[in-house]
Amino acid sequence: MRIARTLAGDLDCPQGFDCPHIHETEGGELVVQGYAVTDTGTLAELGLASNQIAVRLPAWMPREHHVGITRFQGDWAIVVGAPVTDSEMLEQMGMDSRPDEAVIYPAREEVLL
């Protein structure tokens, strides 16, 4: 699977790939690229399924692109989803060494706010 276009991102990102972004795949799914949530207390509160991870990104990003927000933490939104495991997609995003920082989200027409 490949990224078709980037819908949102941090314009001040120095490398262009290691900051929060929302991408759309050729199949219409969204890939949410953020910072891995690693705080054990927050992870326990989220009650993630074994096949899920959580990432955080600026609160405006998921709202603007109809991504379901699990919870807010100050100016950050936490999004939960299945980790991106497609090596081609991770490489395309420059994240092949950080797969715990991107989740794939259902096709936009299936997202309920």
Secondary structure, DSSP 8 states (H G I E B T S, - for coil): --EEEEEEE-TT-SSSSSS-EEEEETTSEEEEE-EE---HHHHHHHT--TT-EEEEEETHHHHHTT----EEETTEEEEEEEE---HHHHHHTT-TT-GGGEEEEEEGGG---
